[in-house]
């Protein structure tokens, strides 16, 4: 996931929604259709990591 990669490389606070959108080439409105905030996106990433770990899969 692009957001996860940017959060790791740049840090959560230094990564903007626009940074993510530039790479994945979607409109800001599309992002906010799925997520209400950058914090909600981070929560989703954390849940994916937890689910992956619980299922025994490694990314």
DSSP file (Angstrom, degrees, kcal/mol; ACC not computed):
  #  RESIDUE AA STRUCTURE BP1 BP2  ACC     N-H-->O    O-->H-N    N-H-->O    O-->H-N    TCO  KAPPA ALPHA  PHI   PSI    X-CA   Y-CA   Z-CA
    1    1 A X     >        0   0    0      0, 0.0     4,-2.0     0, 0.0     5,-0.2   0.000 360.0 360.0 360.0 132.2    0.0    0.0    0.0
    2    2 A X  H  >  +     0   0    0      1,-0.2     4,-2.6     2,-0.2     5,-0.2   0.903 360.0  53.0 -60.8 -45.2    1.4    3.4   -1.0
    3    3 A X  H  > S+     0   0    0      1,-0.2     4,-2.8     2,-0.2    -1,-0.2   0.919 108.6  50.3 -59.8 -43.9    0.3    5.2    2.1
    4    4 A X  H  > S+     0   0    0      1,-0.2     4,-2.1     2,-0.2    -1,-0.2   0.926 110.5  50.1 -60.1 -44.9    2.0    2.6    4.3
    5    5 A X  H  X S+     0   0    0     -4,-2.0     4,-2.6     1,-0.2    -2,-0.2   0.920 112.7  46.4 -60.4 -45.2    5.2    2.9    2.3
    6    6 A X  H  X>S+     0   0    0     -4,-2.6     4,-3.2     2,-0.2     5,-0.9   0.899 109.6  53.8 -66.1 -40.3    5.1    6.7    2.6
    7    7 A X  H  X5S+     0   0    0     -4,-2.8     4,-0.9    -5,-0.2    -1,-0.2   0.890 113.4  43.9 -60.5 -38.4    4.4    6.7    6.3
    8    8 A X  H  <5S+     0   0    0     -4,-2.1    -2,-0.2    -5,-0.2    -1,-0.2   0.928 120.7  39.5 -71.2 -45.3    7.4    4.4    6.8
    9    9 A X  H  <5S+     0   0    0     -4,-2.6    -2,-0.2    -5,-0.2    -3,-0.2   0.931 134.1  18.0 -72.6 -47.0    9.7    6.4    4.6
   10   10 A X  H  <5S-     0   0    0     -4,-3.2     4,-0.2    -5,-0.2    -3,-0.2   0.660 109.6-110.2-100.0 -19.8    8.7   10.0    5.4
   11   11 A X     X< -     0   0    0     -5,-0.9     4,-0.9    -4,-0.9    -3,-0.2   0.011  28.8 -90.1  95.4 149.7    6.9    9.5    8.7
   12   12 A X  T >4 S+     0   0    0      1,-0.2     3,-0.8    -5,-0.2    -1,-0.1   0.935 125.0  47.5 -60.8 -49.3    3.2    9.8    9.4
   13   13 A X  T 34 S+     0   0    0      1,-0.2    -1,-0.2    -6,-0.1    -2,-0.1   0.820 112.7  49.4 -64.9 -30.9    3.3   13.5   10.3
   14   14 A X  T 34 S+     0   0    0     -4,-0.2     2,-0.5    -7,-0.1    -1,-0.2   0.584  94.7  85.8 -85.9 -10.3    5.4   14.4    7.3
   15   15 A X    <<  -     0   0    0     -4,-0.9     2,-0.2    -3,-0.8    -8,-0.0  -0.808  64.3-161.7 -94.7 125.5    3.2   12.6    4.8
   16   16 A X     >  -     0   0    0     -2,-0.5     4,-1.6     1,-0.1     5,-0.1  -0.641  32.2-115.1-101.0 162.2    0.2   14.5    3.5
   17   17 A X  H  > S+     0   0    0     -2,-0.2     4,-2.7     1,-0.2     5,-0.2   0.895 119.7  56.9 -58.7 -39.2   -2.9   13.3    1.8
   18   18 A X  H  > S+     0   0    0      1,-0.2     4,-2.4     2,-0.2    -1,-0.2   0.867 100.8  56.5 -62.1 -36.4   -1.7   15.1   -1.3
   19   19 A X  H  > S+     0   0    0      2,-0.2     4,-1.1     1,-0.2    -1,-0.2   0.930 111.7  43.3 -57.8 -45.4    1.6   13.1   -1.2
   20   20 A X  H  X S+     0   0    0     -4,-1.6     4,-2.3     1,-0.2     3,-0.4   0.929 112.9  51.4 -66.3 -46.0   -0.4    9.9   -1.4
   21   21 A X  H  X>S+     0   0    0     -4,-2.7     4,-1.7     1,-0.2     5,-0.8   0.847 103.6  58.6 -63.5 -35.3   -2.9   11.2   -4.0
   22   22 A X  H  <5S+     0   0    0     -4,-2.4    -1,-0.2     1,-0.2    -2,-0.2   0.886 111.4  41.8 -60.5 -38.5    0.0   12.3   -6.3
   23   23 A X  H  <5S+     0   0    0     -4,-1.1    -2,-0.2    -3,-0.4    -1,-0.2   0.915 120.5  39.1 -77.5 -44.0    1.3    8.8   -6.5
   24   24 A X  H  <5S-     0   0    0     -4,-2.3    -2,-0.2     2,-0.1    -1,-0.2   0.578 100.5-136.3 -86.8  -7.0   -1.9    6.9   -6.8
   25   25 A X  T  <5 +     0   0    0     -4,-1.7     2,-0.3    -5,-0.3    -3,-0.2   0.918  53.4 133.5  55.7  53.6   -3.4    9.5   -9.1
   26   26 A X      < -     0   0    0     -5,-0.8    -1,-0.2     2,-0.0     2,-0.1  -0.902  58.8 -99.2-124.9 161.6   -6.9    9.8   -7.7
   27   27 A X     >  -     0   0    0     -2,-0.3     4,-1.7     1,-0.1     3,-0.4  -0.417  28.6-118.9 -75.8 153.1   -8.9   12.9   -6.8
   28   28 A X  H  > S+     0   0    0      1,-0.2     4,-2.4     2,-0.2     5,-0.2   0.870 115.0  58.1 -59.4 -37.5   -9.1   14.1   -3.3
   29   29 A X  H  > S+     0   0    0      1,-0.2     4,-1.0     2,-0.2    -1,-0.2   0.862 102.8  53.5 -61.3 -35.9  -12.9   13.6   -3.3
   30   30 A X  H  > S+     0   0    0     -3,-0.4     4,-1.0     2,-0.2     3,-0.4   0.914 108.0  50.2 -65.4 -42.7  -12.3    9.9   -4.1
   31   31 A X  H >X S+     0   0    0     -4,-1.7     4,-2.5     1,-0.2     3,-1.0   0.947 110.8  48.6 -58.3 -48.8  -10.0    9.6   -1.1
   32   32 A X  H 3< S+     0   0    0     -4,-2.4    -1,-0.2     1,-0.3    -2,-0.2   0.633 100.1  66.5 -73.4 -12.0  -12.5   11.2    1.2
   33   33 A X  H 3< S+     0   0    0     -4,-1.0    -1,-0.3    -3,-0.4    -2,-0.2   0.862 115.7  28.6 -67.8 -36.1  -15.3    8.9   -0.1
   34   34 A X  H << S+     0   0    0     -4,-1.0     2,-0.4    -3,-1.0    -2,-0.2   0.775 130.1  31.2 -95.4 -31.6  -13.4    6.0    1.5
   35   35 A X     <  -     0   0    0     -4,-2.5    -1,-0.2    -5,-0.2     3,-0.1  -0.983  56.0-154.5-132.9 139.8  -11.6    7.7    4.4
   36   36 A X  S    S-     0   0    0     -2,-0.4     2,-0.3     1,-0.2    -4,-0.1   0.682  80.0  -7.2 -84.6 -17.2  -12.7   10.6    6.5
   37   37 A X  S  > S-     0   0    0     -6,-0.1     4,-1.6     1,-0.1    -1,-0.2  -0.978  71.6 -97.2-164.7 169.9   -9.1   11.5    7.5
   38   38 A X  H  > S+     0   0    0     -2,-0.3     4,-2.3     1,-0.2     5,-0.2   0.852 122.2  58.2 -65.0 -34.7   -5.4   10.5    7.3
   39   39 A X  H  > S+     0   0    0      2,-0.2     4,-2.4     1,-0.2    -1,-0.2   0.903 103.8  50.3 -62.7 -41.6   -5.9    9.1   10.8
   40   40 A X  H  > S+     0   0    0      2,-0.2     4,-2.0     1,-0.2    -1,-0.2   0.890 108.7  52.8 -64.8 -37.6   -8.6    6.8    9.6
   41   41 A X  H  X S+     0   0    0     -4,-1.6     4,-2.2     2,-0.2    -2,-0.2   0.921 108.9  49.7 -61.1 -44.1   -6.3    5.6    6.8
   42   42 A X  H  X S+     0   0    0     -4,-2.3     4,-2.6     1,-0.2    -2,-0.2   0.906 108.2  53.4 -61.4 -42.1   -3.6    4.8    9.3
   43   43 A X  H  X S+     0   0    0     -4,-2.4     4,-2.3     1,-0.2    -1,-0.2   0.896 108.4  50.2 -59.9 -39.8   -6.1    2.9   11.4
   44   44 A X  H  X S+     0   0    0     -4,-2.0     4,-2.3     2,-0.2    -1,-0.2   0.902 109.4  50.9 -65.2 -41.3   -7.0    0.8    8.3
   45   45 A X  H  X S+     0   0    0     -4,-2.2     4,-2.2     2,-0.2    -2,-0.2   0.923 110.2  49.8 -61.4 -44.3   -3.4    0.1    7.7
   46   46 A X  H  X S+     0   0    0     -4,-2.6     4,-2.5     1,-0.2    -2,-0.2   0.914 109.6  51.1 -61.5 -43.1   -2.9   -1.0   11.2
   47   47 A X  H  X S+     0   0    0     -4,-2.3     4,-2.9     1,-0.2     5,-0.2   0.897 108.8  51.5 -62.1 -40.2   -5.9   -3.3   11.0
   48   48 A X  H  X S+     0   0    0     -4,-2.3     4,-2.3     2,-0.2    -1,-0.2   0.900 110.2  49.1 -62.9 -40.4   -4.5   -4.8    7.8
   49   49 A X  H  X S+     0   0    0     -4,-2.2     4,-2.6     2,-0.2    -2,-0.2   0.933 112.7  47.6 -63.7 -45.7   -1.2   -5.5    9.5
   50   50 A X  H  X S+     0   0    0     -4,-2.5     4,-2.6     1,-0.2    -2,-0.2   0.935 113.2  47.4 -61.5 -47.3   -3.0   -7.1   12.5
   51   51 A X  H  X S+     0   0    0     -4,-2.9     4,-1.7     1,-0.2     6,-0.2   0.886 112.2  50.6 -62.5 -38.8   -5.2   -9.3   10.2
   52   52 A X  H  X>S+     0   0    0     -4,-2.3     5,-2.0    -5,-0.2     4,-0.5   0.919 112.0  46.8 -65.2 -43.8   -2.2  -10.3    8.2
   53   53 A X  H ><5S+     0   0    0     -4,-2.6     3,-0.8     1,-0.2    -2,-0.2   0.895 111.8  51.1 -65.0 -40.3   -0.3  -11.3   11.3
   54   54 A X  H 3<5S+     0   0    0     -4,-2.6    -1,-0.2     1,-0.2    -2,-0.2   0.822 110.2  48.9 -68.1 -30.4   -3.2  -13.2   12.8
   55   55 A X  H 3<5S-     0   0    0     -4,-1.7    -1,-0.2    -5,-0.2    -2,-0.2   0.532 115.5-115.8 -87.7  -4.4   -3.7  -15.1    9.6
   56   56 A X  T <<5S+     0   0    0     -3,-0.8     2,-0.3    -4,-0.5    -3,-0.2   0.573  70.9 133.3  84.3   9.4    0.0  -16.0    9.5
   57   57 A X      < -     0   0    0     -5,-2.0     2,-0.4    -6,-0.2    -1,-0.3  -0.729  42.3-152.4 -93.7 143.6    0.7  -14.1    6.3
   58   58 A X              0   0    0     -2,-0.3    -9,-0.0    -3,-0.1    -5,-0.0  -0.927 360.0 360.0-113.3 140.2    3.7  -11.8    5.9
   59   59 A X              0   0    0     -2,-0.4    -1,-0.1   -10,-0.1   -10,-0.0   0.428 360.0 360.0 -93.9 360.0    3.8   -8.8    3.6
